[in-house]
Amino acid sequence: MSQTDIGRMTEKVGWGDQRKIAVLIKRNQFPPHDVRIGSTKGWKRETIDKWFKEVVENSLQKK
């Protein structure tokens, strides 16, 4: 999954967008990428699903 794909996922649930994901990556508050092609980072679906449940869903439940 690309940063754009992840941004779209979080945007659908009202948690953030691609810019928020970019900030989290720069602050090392995001899971390490699983693959890199050139300068493009990518994540496995399993990695993002786990992160989504741990971070996004928990954050949304607190609101």
PyMOL commands that set and color helices and strands:
alter all, ss='L'
color gray80, all
select helices_A, chain A and resi 3-12+18-26+45-62
alter helices_A, ss='H'
color red, helices_A
select strands_A, chain A and resi 35-37+40-42
alter strands_A, ss='S'
color yellow, strands_A
deselect
rebuild
show_as cartoon
